[in-house]
Amino acid sequence: MARKIFVSYKFSDSGVQSLLPYPYQITTVRDYVDYFQQILDANDYIYKGENDNESLADFKDETIQTKLKDKIFDSSITVVFVSKNMKALNLPESEQWIPWEVSYSLKEITRNGRTSTTNAMLAVVLPDEYGRYEYFVEPLGCSHCNGVTWKINTLFSILGKNMFNRKAPNSYVCSSGTCGQLHTGSDHSYIYPVKWFDFVKNINVYFDLVSQIKQNIDDFNIRKSV
């Protein structure tokens, strides 16, 4: 059975690298979603997110929530596109759609006698308008470990608290004595973070990975509420 993919993202965020032939033409996260839909179609996945021609922006919040519930309930993997300006700093997180979509994706929901289990989860980090990722992930600059820092405290709380949340983490201390404790392996996070260009090279690898992580969900401390 084809996997069904829901995508959570900030539609209008233009702080992303151009996908267009003209580097100074404005690109938004929605352009990345359109590109991603083409990849899903080519790999026989089913896209369950909002289509570009069916904007929900003009509906009342209750109507939007109902439509989103239907889409998420009928999906098995949620992909969150992390972008530099995804958070509205003037609004509480509880009043923004991405945290709500993540929360609903993590819950087990029963509707009309059918139960939808917790979705597998990916956080795909998009490059900023300069083609860089340092707003969220940057190298430690250590020749001993080649580690990176994921700035999970800059994300919506429900995203950050579901990363590096394995109950018994696989980790080691860098021999340099300056980098601290580093996570190892590919099962350190329930919501697994990955850079856009790594992800699109082989989406199947990452979908298989998070599906395996989901099978071991009891190994993680899951935060389901915004």
N, C-alpha and C positions, 0 to 999 in steps of 0.2 A: 504494500500500500504506500502511495506517495506521501511523503511528509508534508505537513501543512505549516507554513511559516507566517507568523505575525511579526510585523516590524513596528517598533515604537521609536519616534523621532520628533525633532523640532522642525516643522515644515519650513519655516521662513529663515532659518539661520543661514546667513550668507558668509559666515566666517570659515569657509571650507575652500580647499583647493579647487580650481576650475577643472571641470571635466570636458570643457568645450574647446574647439580648435583655437579660439582666441583667448589667451590667458587672462585678459583683463575684463572679459565678459562675466557678468555676475552668475555664479553658480550657487544654488541653495542645497540644503540636505535633501529636499524633494528630488533633485536631479540625481543624487546618489541612489535614492529609492527606485527611481525609474530604471537606472542602470542595473541595479540589483534584481529587479523583476525580470529583466531580460536573461540574466544568468540563471535565475530560478526556472524560467520557462525552458531554457536550453537543457537543464538537468532534470526535467520532469518533476519539479517540486510544485506545490500549490501555494500561491501567495494569498494570504488571508487579511492583509492590511488594507488601508484606505487607498483606492485608486486615484490617480491624478485628476480624473474628471468627475469625482464624486466627493468633493470637499464637504466636510461636516461642519465647517466653521459657522454657517448661518443657522444651524439648528440650536435649539435649547439644550442646556447641559444634560438634562434627563434623557433626551433623544439621542444625543451623542453617546452617552454612557451605555444605553441599551444596544446601540449598533456595535460599539466596541466590544461589549460583553459577548455578543453573538460571534464576532470574529475571533476573539481570543479563546472562547470556549471550544471552538472548532479547529484549534491549532494545537500542535505538539511542541513547537519550538518558537520561542520569542527571541528576536534579534533586536537589541537596542543600539541605535546609531548614536554614539557619543560624539558630540560636536562642541566646539569651544564655547558657544553662546546658548547652549541648550537650556540653561537655567534662567528663569526670569527672576532677577534678584529682588524685584519689588513685590513679589507674591510669595506667600507661604508655600512650601512644597506640597502641602495637602490640597492646594487649589490648582496644581499643575497636572497636565494629563500624563506625562511620562511616568511619574511615581505611581499614579493610580494604575496605569497599564501594567507596570512591573508587578505591583501588588496582586492584581487580579490574575496575572500569569502564574504567580507562585502558589496560589491557593487551589485547594481541591474543591470544585464546585459541583453541586448536584442540581440538575434541572430536568424536570419531566422524567424522572426515573433514571437519568443517565448521569454518570459522574465523570467529570473531566479532571484528570490528575494534574499535578504540578508540571508546568512546561519545563523542558530543558531550556537553558538560557545562555545567550552570548551577548557580550558588549563589544561592538565593533567600533573602534576608535578611528574617526575620520581625520585626515590631515587638514590643518588649518589653511588659511588663504595663502600662506607662504610654503605650503607643502611640508610642514613640520608637525611633530606630535608632542613637543615639549610641554604644551599646556596640560598634558595628562601623563605622559610617560617620558622619562629621560634616563640616559645611561648614568651609572654611578661614577664612571670614569676610573674604575679600578682595574688594573691589569691582572690582578689575581683571580677575580671572579667574573668579570664582564657582566655584572648584574645590572638591573634596571630598577628604577623607582616608579611605581604606579601610584599616582596621586589620588588615591581613592577618597580622601577627605574633601576633594573639590567637587565630587559628584553629588547627585541626589543621595540622601542618606540611605534609602533602601537599596540603591545600587552598591554603594561603597561597603555597606555592612554585609552584603552577600558575596563579597570578593575576599579571598584569602581567609575563608571562614571554615576551613576543614578542622574538625574537632581534634584530630591528632595530626598536625601538619608534618609533612616531610620537609626538613630544613637542615641547614648547617650554618656555621659561623665562618665568615670569610677569614682567611689566614692573615689578611692585612691588618686586622684588628680595628678597622675604621668603618666597615660597611654593616656591621651588626649581623643579625640573623637573616638568612635568605631562604626563601621558599624554593623547593625543587619539584621536579615532576610536572605532570600536566593535569593534576587533579587538586590543585590548591584552592580553587574558587568554584562555588556553585554557579555564579554568573561569570563565565570565563571571559577575560579581556583579551582582545587581539587587535593588532593594527589592520586597517583597511586593506593595504596592499598585500599583507600576508594572507588575509582571509580570502580575497577574491582569486588568489592563485589556485586554491583548491578548497572550495566551500564544503565538499563532501567530507574531507578530513575533520573539519571543525564541527560539522553537524554530527558525525559519528562520535567525536570526543564528548560533546556535551550530552548526547544521548546516553553514553556510558556513564558519565557523571550522574545523570538523573537516576540511573539504576542503583546507584550507591548513595542516594540522597540522605540516608540516615547517618552518613559520615560527616554531615555538614550541619553547622548551626544556621538555620534558615530564619531570616526575618521576613515576615509576610505582610506586615502592616506598614503604611506610610508613616 
